[in-house]
Amino acid sequence: MTRARFARLSSFALMALLLAAGPARSGTGWTPDTIPWQTQAPNGTRYALLEGDRQSADAPFSYAFSIPAGVWDSPHSHSATARVFVVRGVLRIGFGDRFDTALARAYPAGSYLVVPAGAVHFDGSDVDTVIIGTATGPWSTTYRDGSLPASAGTPLPHR
C-alpha cells in the first residue's frame, strides 16, 4: 500500500470514527493543539472527553488522550471496544498480561486500531503521542495489578 493510499484510508477511518460518535451539539472541532484537556495524572498523561457520556449505557462518546514520551500504562482492559486514531506521535500497544515493551507494536500518526472490550493490553510511547478514540458507555478500566498508578483517562474506581 502506498503512503498516499494509506493517508487517504486513514482520513476516511477518522471520519468514520468521528461520525460513529454522533453529531456534535456545539459544532466544534479540535486540532491536537487545541484539545481541551480536563484531567492530568501524576505521570503526565492527559484526558479530555470531547463529546458524549462515557458512563451511560449504550451512549457513544469521543475522547482524546495524551501520552508523554517514555510513559507506559500497565496491563489493563476496558469494558467496551475502543476505536482509536493516532493523531500525533507513535502509539505502542501490546496484548496480554505480560508487560514487555519489546512486544508492543508501533502505530504511527495516521494509524487506526481497534482494541476489543475485555482485551488485556498495555500501551505507551517513546515520543509525545495524542490519540482520539470513540467507544460506547458505560466505560471502565480494570488493571491487572491494582497497586500500579492509573492513567488520566481511567474513571474511578480503576482497580
N, C-alpha and C positions, 0 to 999 in steps of 0.2 A: 504494500500500500504506500502510495506516495505521501510525502509530508503534506502537500496541499489537500489531497483527498482526506487524510486524517483530520486536518484542521476543519474542513467542511463538515465531516461527520461529527466531530466534537462540538461544533457550533449547533448542529441540529440536535445533538443529545442534550446540550444545555437548555435549548429552547423547550424541548420536551420535558425536561426535568422541572423547569420553572412553571410550565403550563400545567403539569400534573398537580401542582400545589394549589391551583385555582387562581382566580384573578386577584390582584392586589387591590384592596379597597382604596388606598390612598394614591394609586397610580405612580408610586415612587419606584426608583431603582437604585442600585448601588454599584460602585466600582470597588475593587479591592481596597482602595484608599479612602473610601467614604462609608464603609460599613459601620453602623452604629453599635460598637461593641458594648455589651451590657454587663458581662461578668469576666473577671480575670482571676485565675488561680495563682497560688504562690509560684508555680513552675513557669508562669508566663503565658500559658495557653489562654486564649480569649474566645468567648462565645457570644453570638448575637442571634436572637430569634428574629428572623426577618418578616415572617408572616405566619399567621395561624395560631393554633393552640396545641402544644405537644402533649398536654395532659388529658385532653378529651378523646373519648373513644371514637374511632373512625374519622378523626379530624386530621386533614393534611396540614403539614407545616413545613416551612423552609427555614434553614438556619445557615449561619456561617461559623466557621471555626478556624482559629489561627494557632499554628504550632510554631514556636520559636526553634531555631536551629539547635539540634542536639537534644531535644525533648522527646521522650517516648512515653506512651501510655501502656501500662502493663496489661496482660491478657484479660479480656473482658468480653461481654456480649451485650447485645441490645434486644429489647422486647419486640422491635419492629424492624423490617428491612429498611436499610438506608441506601439511597441513591445519591452518589457523590460525584461532583465535578471538581477537579483540581484547577483553581484559577491562578494560583501563583506558587512557585516553588516545586517541590517534589514530595508527594506523599509516599511514605513507605509503609507497607502493611504485610503482616504475616498472619497465617491462620494456625490455630491450635493453642494448647496450654503452655507449650514450651516457648519461653521468651528468649529469642535468639535473633538479634538484628540481622545476622548474616542470612537468615531465612526469609527476610522481608523483601517483597517485590517492589520495585520503584514505579510510581505513576507520576510522570512529569505534568506540568501545566498543560491543559488541553485534554487530559485523560478523564474518562468516565468509568466509574466502577459501582458495582452493586455488592453490598455487604448484607447477606441474608439474616433475618431475625434468628437469634439464638446461636449464630456462628461465633465461636470464640476466636478472638483476634487480638493483635497488638499493633500499634501504629506509632509513627513518629516521623521525624525528618532530620536530615543533616543540614538543611537550609531553611530559612524562614518560609513557611508554607501557609496558604489560605485555601480552604475548601468551602464549597457551598453544597448543601445537601437538602433532600426532601425525605420525609417519612410520614407515617400516619401514627397518631397517638392512640392510646397512651404510650409514652416513651419512658423507658427506664434503662439503666445500665447496671450490670452485675459484674463486679470484679472477682476474678478467681482468688486473689489474695487481698482480702479486705484491709490488711494492715498498710497497704501502699497508698500514697495520695492519689486522689481523683483529679481529673482534668476539669477545666472550666465549664465544659458542656454537660457535666454529669448532674442530673437532678438528684437531690437528696430524697430518701436515703440511697446511697450508692453502693452499699456493701451487703 
